[in-house]
Amino acid sequence: MNLTPWLGCIRPDCRRAYEISDILYRCPACGDLLEIQYRGQVENVESWKETFRLRRSSNYFPDRSGVWRFREMLPFCSADEPHLVTMEEGNTPVLEAPRSARYCGLARLRIKHLGWNPTGSFKDYGMTVAVSQARKLGATSAACASTGNTSASMAAYCARAGMKAVVFIPEGQIAYGKLSQSLDYGARTIQILGDFDVAMALVEEVSRDLGLYLVNSINPFRLEGQKTILYELMDQLGWNPPDCIVVPGGNLGNSSSLGKALQEMKEWGFLQKVPRLLIVQAEGANPLYRTWSADRAQLEEVPHARTLATAIKIGRPVSWQKAIRALQFSGGDCQQVSETEIADAKSVLGQDGIGCEPASATTVAGLRKLRSHGGRGHHDFSLSPEEDVVAILTGHQLKDPDYTVRYYTDILYESSTQKVEWENCSAKINPAFLNRPVQVKADKREIARILGGC
Ligand SMILES: *Cc1c(COP(=O)(O)O)cnc(C)c1O
Protein backbone atom coordinates (compact mmCIF):
# COMPACT_ATOMS: atom_id res chain seq x y z
CA MET A 1 0.00 0.00 0.00
CA ASN A 2 1.49 3.28 -1.00
CA LEU A 3 -0.87 6.14 -0.24
CA THR A 4 0.38 9.59 0.65
CA PRO A 5 -2.24 11.75 2.41
CA TRP A 6 -2.69 15.49 2.06
CA LEU A 7 -5.37 18.03 2.94
CA GLY A 8 -7.35 19.40 0.02
CA CYS A 9 -10.04 22.05 -0.32
CA ILE A 10 -13.32 20.58 -1.64
CA ARG A 11 -14.26 23.64 -3.68
CA PRO A 12 -13.95 22.78 -7.39
CA ASP A 13 -12.54 26.18 -8.39
CA CYS A 14 -10.08 26.31 -5.47
CA ARG A 15 -8.70 22.82 -4.71
CA ARG A 16 -5.72 24.16 -2.81
CA ALA A 17 -3.54 21.58 -1.07
CA TYR A 18 -2.18 21.68 2.48
CA GLU A 19 0.09 19.57 4.64
CA ILE A 20 -1.48 16.75 6.57
CA SER A 21 0.05 18.17 9.78
CA ASP A 22 -1.52 21.64 9.30
CA ILE A 23 -4.17 22.45 11.90
CA LEU A 24 -6.88 23.65 9.55
CA TYR A 25 -10.64 23.04 9.41
CA ARG A 26 -11.47 25.33 6.51
CA CYS A 27 -9.48 26.41 3.48
CA PRO A 28 -7.60 29.61 4.44
CA ALA A 29 -7.97 30.82 0.84
CA CYS A 30 -11.72 30.34 0.24
CA GLY A 31 -13.27 29.27 3.57
CA ASP A 32 -14.72 26.04 2.24
CA LEU A 33 -14.34 22.62 3.88
CA LEU A 34 -11.24 20.47 3.62
CA GLU A 35 -10.90 16.75 3.12
CA ILE A 36 -8.11 14.25 3.23
CA GLN A 37 -7.01 13.02 -0.17
CA TYR A 38 -4.47 10.43 -1.20
CA ARG A 39 -1.83 10.17 -3.85
CA GLY A 40 -0.85 6.70 -5.00
CA GLN A 41 -2.39 3.36 -5.71
CA VAL A 42 -3.61 0.35 -3.81
CA GLU A 43 -2.06 -2.84 -5.11
CA ASN A 44 -3.12 -6.42 -4.36
CA VAL A 45 -6.62 -5.53 -3.22
CA GLU A 46 -7.53 -9.18 -2.63
CA SER A 47 -4.62 -9.72 -0.28
CA TRP A 48 -5.56 -6.57 1.66
CA LYS A 49 -9.09 -7.94 2.09
CA GLU A 50 -7.50 -11.10 3.45
CA THR A 51 -5.24 -9.10 5.80
CA PHE A 52 -8.19 -7.11 7.18
CA ARG A 53 -10.07 -10.34 7.79
CA LEU A 54 -7.13 -12.06 9.51
CA ARG A 55 -6.55 -9.09 11.81
CA ARG A 56 -9.89 -9.88 13.45
CA SER A 57 -8.23 -12.78 15.26
CA SER A 58 -5.10 -10.85 16.25
CA ASN A 59 -4.25 -9.69 19.78
CA TYR A 60 -2.17 -6.74 18.59
CA PHE A 61 -3.98 -3.64 19.87
CA PRO A 62 -4.57 -1.69 16.62
CA ASP A 63 -5.81 -4.89 14.95
CA ARG A 64 -8.47 -5.29 17.64
CA SER A 65 -10.05 -1.94 16.79
CA GLY A 66 -12.69 -1.91 14.04
CA VAL A 67 -11.10 1.37 12.89
CA TRP A 68 -7.35 0.77 13.12
CA ARG A 69 -7.65 -2.70 11.57
CA PHE A 70 -8.05 -0.67 8.36
CA ARG A 71 -5.20 1.76 9.16
CA GLU A 72 -3.69 1.63 5.68
CA MET A 73 -6.83 3.44 4.47
CA LEU A 74 -6.23 6.26 6.98
CA PRO A 75 -3.71 9.11 7.06
CA PHE A 76 -1.47 7.42 9.64
CA CYS A 77 1.60 5.25 9.34
CA SER A 78 3.12 2.58 11.56
CA ALA A 79 5.38 5.13 13.26
CA ASP A 80 2.23 6.84 14.56
CA GLU A 81 1.22 3.89 16.72
CA PRO A 82 2.43 5.37 20.04
CA HIS A 83 -0.09 8.20 19.51
CA LEU A 84 -3.13 6.00 18.91
CA VAL A 85 -5.97 6.49 21.38
CA THR A 86 -8.21 3.48 21.00
CA MET A 87 -10.80 1.54 22.98
CA GLU A 88 -11.40 -1.33 20.55
CA GLU A 89 -14.11 0.82 18.97
CA GLY A 90 -16.07 -0.45 16.00
CA ASN A 91 -16.50 -4.22 15.81
CA THR A 92 -20.25 -3.64 15.61
CA PRO A 93 -22.63 -6.40 14.50
CA VAL A 94 -24.72 -6.87 11.37
CA LEU A 95 -28.12 -8.21 12.49
CA GLU A 96 -31.11 -9.62 10.63
CA ALA A 97 -34.30 -7.65 11.34
CA PRO A 98 -37.22 -9.69 9.93
CA ARG A 99 -40.07 -7.80 11.61
CA SER A 100 -38.64 -4.47 10.58
CA ALA A 101 -38.20 -5.82 7.04
CA ARG A 102 -41.89 -6.75 6.85
CA TYR A 103 -42.84 -3.36 8.30
CA CYS A 104 -40.82 -1.67 5.54
CA GLY A 105 -42.26 -3.93 2.82
CA LEU A 106 -38.87 -5.49 2.11
CA ALA A 107 -37.98 -9.18 1.71
CA ARG A 108 -34.98 -8.73 3.94
CA LEU A 109 -33.39 -6.00 6.03
CA ARG A 110 -30.08 -6.07 7.82
CA ILE A 111 -29.01 -3.66 10.53
CA LYS A 112 -25.48 -2.51 11.24
CA HIS A 113 -25.70 -1.31 14.80
CA LEU A 114 -23.10 1.37 15.49
CA GLY A 115 -24.66 2.02 18.89
CA TRP A 116 -22.65 -0.95 20.18
CA ASN A 117 -19.54 1.19 20.53
CA PRO A 118 -17.58 2.12 23.70
CA THR A 119 -19.63 5.31 24.24
CA GLY A 120 -22.78 4.05 22.50
CA SER A 121 -22.71 5.83 19.15
CA PHE A 122 -20.88 5.82 15.80
CA LYS A 123 -18.99 8.93 16.88
CA ASP A 124 -16.31 6.64 18.36
CA TYR A 125 -15.26 5.52 14.85
CA GLY A 126 -14.27 9.10 14.07
CA MET A 127 -13.17 10.23 17.49
CA THR A 128 -10.40 7.65 17.89
CA VAL A 129 -8.84 9.10 14.73
CA ALA A 130 -9.40 12.79 15.55
CA VAL A 131 -8.04 12.48 19.09
CA SER A 132 -5.09 10.40 17.90
CA GLN A 133 -4.27 13.17 15.40
CA ALA A 134 -4.66 15.76 18.17
CA ARG A 135 -2.16 13.86 20.31
CA LYS A 136 0.21 13.46 17.36
CA LEU A 137 0.10 17.24 16.88
CA GLY A 138 0.79 17.80 20.58
CA ALA A 139 -2.61 19.35 21.36
CA THR A 140 -3.47 19.41 25.06
CA SER A 141 -7.15 20.28 24.80
CA ALA A 142 -10.02 19.61 22.41
CA ALA A 143 -13.47 21.12 21.90
CA CYS A 144 -16.72 20.35 20.10
CA ALA A 145 -20.31 21.52 19.78
CA SER A 146 -22.63 18.59 20.15
CA THR A 147 -26.19 17.36 20.35
CA GLY A 148 -24.72 14.92 22.90
CA ASN A 149 -23.01 11.97 21.28
CA THR A 150 -19.98 13.80 19.89
CA SER A 151 -19.36 15.28 23.33
CA ALA A 152 -19.73 11.91 25.06
CA SER A 153 -17.26 10.36 22.65
CA MET A 154 -14.80 13.25 22.72
CA ALA A 155 -14.86 13.38 26.51
CA ALA A 156 -14.03 9.67 26.76
CA TYR A 157 -11.19 9.71 24.23
CA CYS A 158 -9.72 12.91 25.69
CA ALA A 159 -9.81 11.36 29.15
CA ARG A 160 -7.87 8.37 27.81
CA ALA A 161 -5.38 10.65 26.05
CA GLY A 162 -4.89 12.83 29.13
CA MET A 163 -6.28 15.84 27.27
CA LYS A 164 -8.71 18.50 28.46
CA ALA A 165 -12.16 18.37 26.87
CA VAL A 166 -14.50 21.34 26.43
CA VAL A 167 -18.00 20.61 25.15
CA PHE A 168 -20.64 23.07 23.97
CA ILE A 169 -24.17 21.70 24.15
CA PRO A 170 -27.54 23.31 23.50
CA GLU A 171 -29.14 23.93 26.88
CA GLY A 172 -32.07 21.63 27.71
CA GLN A 173 -31.98 19.93 24.31
CA ILE A 174 -29.79 16.91 24.75
CA ALA A 175 -30.76 13.50 26.00
CA TYR A 176 -29.83 12.89 29.61
CA GLY A 177 -27.83 9.74 28.90
CA LYS A 178 -25.47 11.77 26.74
CA LEU A 179 -25.08 14.67 29.16
CA SER A 180 -24.28 12.23 31.97
CA GLN A 181 -21.47 10.71 29.90
CA SER A 182 -19.67 14.02 29.31
CA LEU A 183 -19.82 14.77 33.03
CA ASP A 184 -18.62 11.30 33.96
CA TYR A 185 -15.59 11.54 31.64
CA GLY A 186 -14.67 14.86 33.23
CA ALA A 187 -15.34 17.23 30.31
CA ARG A 188 -15.81 20.93 30.95
CA THR A 189 -19.45 21.17 29.87
CA ILE A 190 -20.80 24.50 28.62
CA GLN A 191 -24.55 24.75 28.12
CA ILE A 192 -25.27 27.37 25.47
CA LEU A 193 -28.56 29.21 25.62
CA GLY A 194 -29.38 28.43 22.01
CA ASP A 195 -29.72 25.47 19.66
CA PHE A 196 -27.04 23.29 18.08
CA ASP A 197 -26.53 25.63 15.12
CA VAL A 198 -25.76 28.50 17.50
CA ALA A 199 -23.35 26.34 19.51
CA MET A 200 -21.63 25.15 16.31
CA ALA A 201 -21.01 28.68 15.05
CA LEU A 202 -19.59 29.67 18.45
CA VAL A 203 -17.29 26.72 18.91
CA GLU A 204 -15.47 27.36 15.63
CA GLU A 205 -14.62 30.88 16.79
CA VAL A 206 -13.81 29.98 20.37
CA SER A 207 -11.53 27.12 19.28
CA ARG A 208 -9.63 29.44 16.97
CA ASP A 209 -9.29 32.14 19.62
CA LEU A 210 -8.26 29.83 22.44
CA GLY A 211 -6.26 27.28 20.43
CA LEU A 212 -8.48 24.30 21.22
CA TYR A 213 -8.34 21.37 18.79
CA LEU A 214 -11.77 21.19 17.16
CA VAL A 215 -13.22 17.69 16.71
CA ASN A 216 -16.60 18.38 15.15
CA SER A 217 -17.25 16.61 11.88
CA ILE A 218 -15.81 19.69 10.16
CA ASN A 219 -12.54 18.04 11.24
CA PRO A 220 -11.50 15.87 8.27
CA PHE A 221 -9.80 13.28 10.49
CA ARG A 222 -13.15 12.42 12.08
CA LEU A 223 -14.64 11.68 8.70
CA GLU A 224 -11.66 9.49 7.82
CA GLY A 225 -12.32 7.35 10.88
CA GLN A 226 -16.00 7.06 10.04
CA LYS A 227 -15.05 5.70 6.62
CA THR A 228 -14.06 2.46 8.31
CA ILE A 229 -17.76 1.84 9.09
CA LEU A 230 -18.08 0.73 5.49
CA TYR A 231 -14.78 -1.15 5.33
CA GLU A 232 -15.96 -3.09 8.35
CA LEU A 233 -19.40 -3.67 6.85
CA MET A 234 -17.97 -4.91 3.54
CA ASP A 235 -15.55 -7.20 5.37
CA GLN A 236 -18.53 -8.63 7.31
CA LEU A 237 -20.49 -9.12 4.07
CA GLY A 238 -17.58 -10.85 2.32
CA TRP A 239 -17.20 -7.78 0.08
CA ASN A 240 -20.62 -8.37 -1.51
CA PRO A 241 -22.06 -4.86 -1.34
CA PRO A 242 -25.78 -4.39 -0.63
CA ASP A 243 -27.97 -2.49 -3.11
CA CYS A 244 -28.76 0.28 -0.68
CA ILE A 245 -27.36 1.69 2.58
CA VAL A 246 -29.64 3.85 4.74
CA VAL A 247 -28.39 6.38 7.27
CA PRO A 248 -29.89 9.23 9.34
CA GLY A 249 -28.75 12.74 8.41
CA GLY A 250 -28.02 15.51 10.93
CA ASN A 251 -24.84 17.53 10.50
CA LEU A 252 -24.23 15.18 7.54
CA GLY A 253 -20.71 14.21 8.57
CA ASN A 254 -21.52 10.53 8.56
CA SER A 255 -23.31 10.59 5.19
CA SER A 256 -20.28 12.40 3.75
CA SER A 257 -17.92 9.94 5.24
CA LEU A 258 -19.82 6.92 3.92
CA GLY A 259 -19.90 8.56 0.49
CA LYS A 260 -16.15 9.13 0.63
CA ALA A 261 -15.60 5.50 1.59
CA LEU A 262 -17.68 4.31 -1.37
CA GLN A 263 -15.83 6.57 -3.76
CA GLU A 264 -12.40 5.42 -2.56
CA MET A 265 -13.38 1.75 -2.44
CA LYS A 266 -14.54 1.97 -6.04
CA GLU A 267 -11.47 3.88 -7.17
CA TRP A 268 -9.06 1.55 -5.39
CA GLY A 269 -10.75 -1.60 -6.66
CA PHE A 270 -12.31 -2.89 -3.43
CA LEU A 271 -15.81 -2.66 -4.94
CA GLN A 272 -17.11 -3.15 -8.46
CA LYS A 273 -20.67 -2.10 -7.65
CA VAL A 274 -21.55 0.96 -5.55
CA PRO A 275 -24.54 0.77 -3.16
CA ARG A 276 -26.98 3.68 -3.31
CA LEU A 277 -26.98 5.87 -0.21
CA LEU A 278 -30.35 6.81 1.27
CA ILE A 279 -30.20 9.64 3.82
CA VAL A 280 -33.22 10.18 6.08
CA GLN A 281 -34.02 13.38 7.98
CA ALA A 282 -36.76 14.40 10.40
CA GLU A 283 -39.43 16.65 8.84
CA GLY A 284 -38.69 19.46 11.30
CA ALA A 285 -34.94 19.33 10.63
CA ASN A 286 -34.80 18.65 6.90
CA PRO A 287 -32.37 21.09 5.22
CA LEU A 288 -30.80 18.42 3.01
CA TYR A 289 -34.21 17.06 2.03
CA ARG A 290 -35.33 20.53 0.93
CA THR A 291 -32.11 21.21 -0.92
CA TRP A 292 -31.93 17.82 -2.65
CA SER A 293 -35.58 17.34 -3.58
CA ALA A 294 -35.82 20.83 -5.11
CA ASP A 295 -32.38 20.51 -6.74
CA ARG A 296 -31.10 23.71 -5.17
CA ALA A 297 -27.50 24.87 -5.55
CA GLN A 298 -27.51 26.55 -2.13
CA LEU A 299 -28.44 25.02 1.21
CA GLU A 300 -32.08 25.54 2.24
CA GLU A 301 -31.41 26.25 5.92
CA VAL A 302 -34.00 25.47 8.57
CA PRO A 303 -33.92 28.09 11.30
CA HIS A 304 -34.96 26.64 14.70
CA ALA A 305 -34.92 23.00 13.64
CA ARG A 306 -37.36 20.79 15.53
CA THR A 307 -37.42 17.08 16.28
CA LEU A 308 -37.42 14.81 19.33
CA ALA A 309 -34.58 12.91 17.66
CA THR A 310 -32.11 15.37 19.21
CA ALA A 311 -29.07 13.81 17.49
CA ILE A 312 -30.33 15.12 14.15
CA LYS A 313 -31.90 18.36 15.36
CA ILE A 314 -29.76 20.49 13.06
CA GLY A 315 -30.91 23.16 10.60
CA ARG A 316 -27.58 24.25 9.14
CA PRO A 317 -25.50 21.11 8.52
CA VAL A 318 -21.79 21.79 8.08
CA SER A 319 -21.15 18.98 5.58
CA TRP A 320 -24.13 19.43 3.26
CA GLN A 321 -22.05 19.79 0.10
CA LYS A 322 -20.12 16.62 0.81
CA ALA A 323 -23.45 14.84 1.44
CA ILE A 324 -24.86 16.02 -1.90
CA ARG A 325 -21.72 14.72 -3.56
CA ALA A 326 -22.26 11.34 -1.85
CA LEU A 327 -25.85 11.21 -3.14
CA GLN A 328 -24.78 12.12 -6.65
CA PHE A 329 -21.89 9.68 -6.73
CA SER A 330 -23.92 6.72 -5.44
CA GLY A 331 -27.21 7.50 -7.22
CA GLY A 332 -28.85 7.93 -3.83
CA ASP A 333 -31.76 9.87 -2.36
CA CYS A 334 -32.88 11.84 0.67
CA GLN A 335 -36.19 11.23 2.47
CA GLN A 336 -37.94 12.92 5.37
CA VAL A 337 -40.13 11.32 8.05
CA SER A 338 -42.55 12.58 10.71
CA GLU A 339 -42.12 12.33 14.47
CA THR A 340 -44.80 9.62 14.66
CA GLU A 341 -43.13 7.63 11.89
CA ILE A 342 -39.81 7.79 13.75
CA ALA A 343 -41.36 6.73 17.06
CA ASP A 344 -43.29 3.78 15.60
CA ALA A 345 -40.30 2.58 13.59
CA LYS A 346 -38.20 2.57 16.75
CA SER A 347 -40.80 0.38 18.40
CA VAL A 348 -40.79 -2.08 15.49
CA LEU A 349 -37.00 -2.38 15.74
CA GLY A 350 -37.58 -3.10 19.41
CA GLN A 351 -39.83 -6.01 18.41
CA ASP A 352 -36.80 -7.43 16.58
CA GLY A 353 -34.85 -7.18 19.84
CA ILE A 354 -32.91 -4.23 18.48
CA GLY A 355 -32.95 -1.06 20.58
CA CYS A 356 -31.77 2.32 19.34
CA GLU A 357 -32.13 6.01 20.00
CA PRO A 358 -34.79 7.95 18.05
CA ALA A 359 -32.48 9.38 15.35
CA SER A 360 -31.44 5.88 14.30
CA ALA A 361 -35.05 4.79 13.73
CA THR A 362 -35.43 7.34 10.91
CA THR A 363 -33.78 4.68 8.72
CA VAL A 364 -36.60 2.16 9.12
CA ALA A 365 -39.21 4.92 8.99
CA GLY A 366 -37.69 6.24 5.75
CA LEU A 367 -37.62 2.79 4.13
CA ARG A 368 -41.26 2.16 5.01
CA LYS A 369 -42.29 5.51 3.64
CA LEU A 370 -40.36 4.99 0.44
CA ARG A 371 -41.85 1.53 -0.13
CA SER A 372 -45.36 2.79 0.61
CA HIS A 373 -44.85 5.21 -2.28
CA GLY A 374 -44.00 2.37 -4.65
CA GLY A 375 -40.31 2.68 -3.88
CA ARG A 376 -39.94 5.80 -5.95
CA GLY A 377 -37.88 8.70 -4.58
CA HIS A 378 -36.39 11.84 -6.13
CA HIS A 379 -34.21 12.08 -9.23
CA ASP A 380 -34.98 8.58 -10.59
CA PHE A 381 -34.22 6.84 -7.32
CA SER A 382 -36.20 3.68 -6.72
CA LEU A 383 -36.11 0.75 -4.30
CA SER A 384 -37.79 -2.57 -5.01
CA PRO A 385 -38.85 -5.06 -2.28
CA GLU A 386 -36.24 -7.68 -3.23
CA GLU A 387 -33.29 -5.34 -2.99
CA ASP A 388 -30.60 -5.96 -0.42
CA VAL A 389 -30.73 -3.16 2.16
CA VAL A 390 -28.54 -2.41 5.17
CA ALA A 391 -29.78 0.20 7.66
CA ILE A 392 -27.15 1.94 9.76
CA LEU A 393 -28.31 2.46 13.34
CA THR A 394 -26.28 5.22 14.89
CA GLY A 395 -26.93 5.32 18.63
CA HIS A 396 -27.72 3.12 21.61
CA GLN A 397 -31.21 2.62 23.03
CA LEU A 398 -30.18 3.78 26.53
CA LYS A 399 -29.05 7.22 25.37
CA ASP A 400 -32.61 8.51 25.62
CA PRO A 401 -34.78 6.21 27.79
CA ASP A 402 -37.08 9.11 28.67
CA TYR A 403 -38.35 9.20 25.07
CA THR A 404 -39.02 5.47 25.05
CA VAL A 405 -40.92 5.36 28.33
CA ARG A 406 -43.00 8.34 27.24
CA TYR A 407 -43.85 6.62 23.97
CA TYR A 408 -45.08 3.40 25.60
CA THR A 409 -47.01 5.22 28.31
CA ASP A 410 -48.64 7.53 25.77
CA ILE A 411 -47.22 10.85 26.98
CA LEU A 412 -44.78 11.63 24.18
CA TYR A 413 -45.24 15.15 22.76
CA GLU A 414 -43.68 16.61 19.63
CA SER A 415 -43.18 19.90 21.32
CA SER A 416 -42.26 20.89 24.85
CA THR A 417 -39.97 23.21 26.73
CA GLN A 418 -37.76 20.48 28.09
CA LYS A 419 -35.69 21.29 31.12
CA VAL A 420 -35.40 18.41 33.58
CA GLU A 421 -39.14 17.77 33.42
CA TRP A 422 -41.17 18.28 30.27
CA GLU A 423 -43.25 21.47 30.41
CA ASN A 424 -45.82 23.12 28.14
CA CYS A 425 -46.28 19.97 26.09
CA SER A 426 -48.26 20.05 22.86
CA ALA A 427 -48.95 17.90 19.76
CA LYS A 428 -49.06 14.48 21.37
CA ILE A 429 -47.75 11.55 19.36
CA ASN A 430 -50.27 8.71 19.05
CA PRO A 431 -48.23 5.54 19.42
CA ALA A 432 -49.06 2.50 17.27
CA PHE A 433 -47.61 0.18 19.92
CA LEU A 434 -48.50 0.97 23.53
CA ASN A 435 -46.91 -1.09 26.31
CA ARG A 436 -47.67 0.34 29.72
CA PRO A 437 -46.13 -1.11 32.84
CA VAL A 438 -48.90 -2.49 35.10
CA GLN A 439 -49.15 -1.85 38.81
CA VAL A 440 -50.23 -4.84 40.85
CA LYS A 441 -50.68 -5.52 44.56
CA ALA A 442 -47.90 -7.68 45.98
CA ASP A 443 -50.09 -10.75 45.80
CA LYS A 444 -49.63 -13.97 43.79
CA ARG A 445 -53.30 -14.46 42.92
CA GLU A 446 -53.64 -10.87 41.79
CA ILE A 447 -50.60 -11.27 39.51
CA ALA A 448 -51.99 -14.53 38.08
CA ARG A 449 -55.30 -12.82 37.41
CA ILE A 450 -53.61 -10.01 35.49
CA LEU A 451 -51.48 -12.44 33.47
CA GLY A 452 -54.61 -14.41 32.55
CA GLY A 453 -53.51 -17.57 34.33
CA CYS A 454 -50.34 -18.08 32.32
C1 LIG B 1 -24.43 12.32 15.33
C2 LIG B 1 -25.58 11.43 15.18
C3 LIG B 1 -26.39 11.41 14.03
C4 LIG B 1 -26.18 12.37 12.90
O1 LIG B 1 -24.99 12.16 12.22
P1 LIG B 1 -24.38 13.33 11.31
O2 LIG B 1 -23.04 12.86 10.96
O3 LIG B 1 -24.38 14.56 12.17
O4 LIG B 1 -25.31 13.46 10.16
C5 LIG B 1 -27.42 10.52 13.95
N1 LIG B 1 -27.68 9.67 14.95
C6 LIG B 1 -26.94 9.64 16.07
C7 LIG B 1 -27.31 8.71 17.16
C8 LIG B 1 -25.87 10.51 16.23
O5 LIG B 1 -25.16 10.50 17.34
The ligand as a Gaussian input file, in Angstrom:
#p B3LYP/6-31G(d) Opt

LIG

0 1
 C      -24.425000      12.319000      15.328000
 C      -25.584000      11.426000      15.176000
 C      -26.388000      11.414000      14.029000
 C      -26.182000      12.370000      12.903000
 O      -24.985000      12.163000      12.223000
 P      -24.382000      13.329000      11.311000
 O      -23.036000      12.865000      10.960000
 O      -24.379000      14.562000      12.170000
 O      -25.311000      13.459000      10.163000
 C      -27.419000      10.519000      13.945000
 N      -27.684000       9.668000      14.955000
 C      -26.942000       9.645000      16.074000
 C      -27.314000       8.712000      17.157000
 C      -25.872000      10.513000      16.227000
 O      -25.160000      10.498000      17.343000

